[in-house]
Amino acid sequence: MPVHADDLPLTAAAGDPSPPPGVVVTGRYDQGPGYGVNRPRGSDSWLFTFTLGGCGLLRQGAARTRAGAGELVVLAPGTSHRYTVAPGAERWRFWWAHCQARPSWTPWLGPYAVSDGLYAVPSVPGALYGRIDAAFGRMLADARGPADSAPREPDPVAVAHGSLARELARCALEEVVLLAVGGARAPLSAPDDDARVRRAEELIAADPGAPHTVRSLAGSVALSPSRFAHLFTLRTGRSPMRALREARLRHAARLLEATDLTVERVAAASGFGSPFHFSRVFRERYGVPPGAYRTGERR
């Protein structure tokens, strides 16, 4: 069923569900004390926030970060999160967007990981605010569709309909991520490149369908599982199992595009033991079930 901006609350509140997977939704809010959203089961899509003024407080699992003017904070799906106007702040003015992130964005955000799935890019130079604000503005306009060129007051929330509108909106959001990462000051403790983490990434990429575990990957690079998981997350901004699942889903998408294998065989070849589980996580990632993805119904 299509999702429309009119169907969404003007401002999300505690208990409101996140937008369903596969859609692209964006908006601009100006909130005062008392505003907050709590999603104990997390979101079905990635959440991007860019603060224009005031201050917000965002939590992902047990981790938390404050978001001041010029800061981009990103929350990955699947983990409980909460965000509010920061205690003591008079307002929180911010752009936000829910969508499925492109795989290329995670390495750019990785150095700014606060924890698995929480990224906080520190204040970018003020000279870039206008470009980031304009990119979000284009995202809001593109979500309505390129054919809608009539001048009007921007909607506070917009949902992209159709593959063209969704891709245009994601292109604008990609510009936001690049501008924020490119203009931000370097992380205070940027993780050094580690050959052992690179080797584990190569093992995953070479055979995503293999029965990898944290223990087996750690053993292949002569590290304890706990030390390996810590180093991997520090360097890449995601846990080994999150990276493995993303690699398996990319592999499954390629098999659906290039072969006639059944969905059950694609699931098995990509390392998913249950076709039901595979179909569920594939839909979360790509917005459509595997069969629809194969026939070109992509979002």
C-alpha positions in Angstrom: 0.0 0.0 0.0 1.5 3.4 -0.9 2.6 5.7 1.9 1.6 9.4 1.7 2.9 12.3 3.6 -0.7 13.0 4.7 -0.8 9.6 6.4 2.2 10.4 8.6 2.1 12.5 11.8 3.3 16.1 11.3 5.8 15.3 14.1 6.7 11.8 15.2 5.9 11.0 18.8 6.7 8.2 21.3 5.1 5.0 20.0 4.8 6.1 16.4 6.1 3.5 14.0 9.0 4.2 11.7 8.3 4.6 7.9 8.1 1.1 6.3 11.2 -0.2 4.6 11.8 0.8 1.0 10.3 4.3 1.1 12.2 7.6 1.2 10.7 10.1 3.7 12.2 13.5 4.6 11.2 16.6 6.6 12.3 19.6 8.5 11.3 20.1 12.2 11.6 22.9 14.7 10.8 21.4 18.1 10.8 22.7 21.7 11.4 21.0 25.1 9.3 17.9 25.6 9.5 16.6 22.0 10.9 13.1 21.8 10.5 9.8 19.9 11.1 6.4 21.4 11.3 3.2 19.3 12.2 0.2 21.5 12.5 -2.1 18.5 14.4 0.5 16.4 13.5 1.5 12.8 13.0 -0.5 9.6 15.2 2.0 7.8 18.2 4.3 8.4 17.6 7.7 10.0 19.7 10.7 9.1 19.5 14.0 11.1 21.3 17.2 10.4 20.9 19.9 13.1 20.4 23.5 12.0 20.1 25.0 15.4 19.6 24.2 19.1 20.5 20.8 20.3 19.2 17.2 20.2 20.0 14.1 22.1 20.0 10.8 20.3 20.4 7.3 21.7 21.0 4.0 19.9 21.0 1.0 22.2 23.2 1.9 25.1 25.2 4.6 23.2 24.2 8.3 23.1 25.3 11.5 21.4 24.3 15.2 21.5 23.7 16.9 18.1 24.5 20.6 17.9 24.3 22.9 14.9 26.1 21.5 11.9 26.3 17.9 13.1 25.1 14.9 11.1 23.9 12.0 13.2 22.9 8.7 11.6 21.1 5.7 13.2 21.2 2.3 11.5 18.0 0.1 11.6 17.3 -2.7 13.9 18.4 -1.3 17.2 16.3 0.4 19.8 16.7 4.2 19.6 15.3 7.4 21.1 15.8 11.0 20.2 14.7 14.2 22.0 15.4 17.9 22.4 18.5 17.9 24.6 17.9 18.7 28.3 18.4 22.4 28.8 18.0 23.3 25.1 15.3 25.7 24.1 14.8 24.3 20.6 16.0 21.6 18.2 15.8 22.6 14.5 16.8 19.8 12.2 16.4 18.1 8.9 15.7 14.3 8.9 15.4 11.5 6.4 14.3 7.9 6.6 15.5 5.6 3.8 17.6 2.6 2.9 21.3 3.7 2.9 23.4 2.9 -0.1 26.2 0.4 0.7 28.9 3.0 -0.2 27.8 5.3 2.6 28.9 3.1 5.5 32.6 3.3 4.8 32.4 7.1 4.7 30.6 7.2 8.0 32.7 4.4 9.6 35.4 6.7 11.1 32.6 8.6 13.0 31.0 5.5 14.6 30.1 6.0 18.2 28.9 2.4 18.5 27.6 -0.3 16.2 25.0 1.6 14.0 25.4 5.1 15.5 27.4 7.6 13.6 28.1 11.2 14.7 29.8 13.5 12.2 31.1 16.5 14.1 30.3 20.1 13.2 31.1 21.0 9.6 32.3 24.5 8.6 29.6 27.1 8.5 30.3 27.7 4.9 28.8 24.3 4.0 25.5 24.8 5.9 23.9 26.5 3.0 24.9 23.7 0.6 23.7 21.0 3.0 20.4 22.9 3.7 19.9 23.2 -0.1 20.6 19.5 -0.6 17.9 18.6 1.9 15.6 21.1 0.2 16.2 19.4 -3.1 15.5 16.0 -1.4 12.2 17.4 -0.1 11.3 18.6 -3.6 12.5 15.5 -5.4 10.5 13.4 -3.0 7.4 15.1 -4.5 8.6 14.1 -8.0 10.6 16.0 -10.7 7.4 16.9 -12.6 6.1 18.9 -9.7 7.7 22.2 -10.4 4.9 24.5 -9.3 6.2 27.1 -6.8 4.7 26.6 -3.4 5.5 26.6 0.3 7.6 23.4 1.0 5.7 20.6 2.7 7.0 19.8 6.2 7.2 16.1 5.3 7.4 14.4 1.9 7.3 10.8 0.8 9.1 9.8 -2.5 6.9 7.8 -4.9 8.3 5.9 -7.8 11.8 4.7 -8.4 12.9 7.9 -10.1 11.8 10.1 -7.3 13.4 7.8 -4.7 16.7 7.7 -6.5 16.7 11.5 -7.0 16.0 12.0 -3.3 18.8 9.5 -2.3 21.2 11.4 -4.6 20.5 14.6 -2.7 21.0 12.7 0.6 24.3 11.3 -0.7 25.5 14.8 -1.3 24.6 15.6 2.3 26.7 12.7 3.6 29.6 13.6 1.4 29.6 17.3 2.3 29.3 16.5 6.0 32.1 13.9 6.0 34.3 15.9 3.7 33.9 19.1 5.7 34.0 17.7 9.2 37.0 17.9 11.4 38.8 14.5 11.6 37.7 12.1 14.4 39.6 12.7 17.6 40.7 9.1 17.6 40.5 7.9 14.0 41.1 4.2 13.9 44.3 3.1 12.2 44.0 0.8 9.2 44.4 -2.8 10.4 45.6 -5.6 8.1 43.7 -8.2 10.2 40.4 -6.4 9.7 41.1 -6.0 6.0 41.7 -9.7 5.8 38.4 -10.5 7.5 36.6 -8.2 5.1 38.3 -10.0 2.2 37.2 -13.4 3.5 33.6 -12.2 3.8 33.7 -10.6 0.3 35.2 -13.7 -1.3 32.5 -16.1 0.0 29.6 -14.4 1.7 27.6 -17.6 1.8 30.2 -19.5 3.9 29.2 -20.3 7.5 31.3 -17.4 8.9 31.0 -16.5 12.6 32.8 -14.0 14.8 34.8 -16.9 16.2 35.8 -18.3 12.8 36.7 -14.9 11.4 38.7 -14.0 14.5 40.5 -17.3 14.3 41.5 -16.7 10.7 43.3 -13.5 11.8 44.7 -14.9 15.1 42.6 -12.7 17.4 40.3 -13.6 20.2 36.6 -13.1 19.3 36.1 -10.2 21.6 39.3 -8.4 20.4 38.4 -9.0 16.8 34.8 -7.7 17.2 36.1 -4.6 18.9 38.7 -3.8 16.2 36.4 -4.6 13.4 33.6 -2.3 14.7 36.2 0.5 15.5 37.6 0.4 12.0 34.5 -0.1 9.9 31.7 1.4 12.1 29.7 -1.8 12.0 29.9 -5.1 13.8 31.3 -8.2 11.9 27.8 -9.8 11.8 26.2 -6.6 10.4 28.9 -6.5 7.7 28.4 -10.2 6.9 24.6 -9.7 6.6 25.1 -6.8 4.2 27.5 -8.8 2.1 25.1 -11.7 2.0 22.3 -9.5 0.9 24.3 -7.9 -1.9 25.4 -11.4 -3.0 21.7 -12.5 -3.0 20.7 -9.4 -5.1 23.3 -10.2 -7.7 22.1 -13.8 -7.9 18.5 -12.7 -8.4 19.6 -10.3 -11.1 21.9 -12.7 -13.0 20.5 -16.3 -12.5 17.3 -18.2 -12.6 17.9 -19.9 -9.2 14.8 -20.2 -7.0 14.5 -17.9 -4.0 15.1 -20.9 -1.8 18.4 -21.7 -3.6 19.5 -18.0 -3.6 18.9 -18.0 0.2 21.0 -21.1 0.7 23.8 -19.9 -1.6 23.9 -16.6 0.2 24.3 -18.1 3.7 20.7 -17.8 4.9 19.5 -21.0 6.6 15.8 -20.1 6.4 14.1 -18.8 3.2 11.5 -17.1 5.4 14.2 -15.2 7.3 16.0 -14.4 4.0 12.8 -13.0 2.5 12.2 -10.8 5.6 15.7 -9.3 5.8 15.9 -8.9 2.0 12.7 -6.9 2.0 13.9 -4.8 4.9 17.1 -4.0 2.9 15.7 -3.5 -0.6 12.0 -2.6 0.1 10.6 -5.5 -1.9 10.6 -9.3 -1.5 13.1 -11.3 -3.5 10.7 -12.3 -6.2 9.6 -8.8 -6.9 13.2 -7.6 -6.9 13.9 -10.1 -9.7 11.0 -8.9 -11.8 12.2 -5.3 -11.6 9.8 -4.0 -8.9 12.7 -2.2 -7.1 12.3 0.8 -4.8 
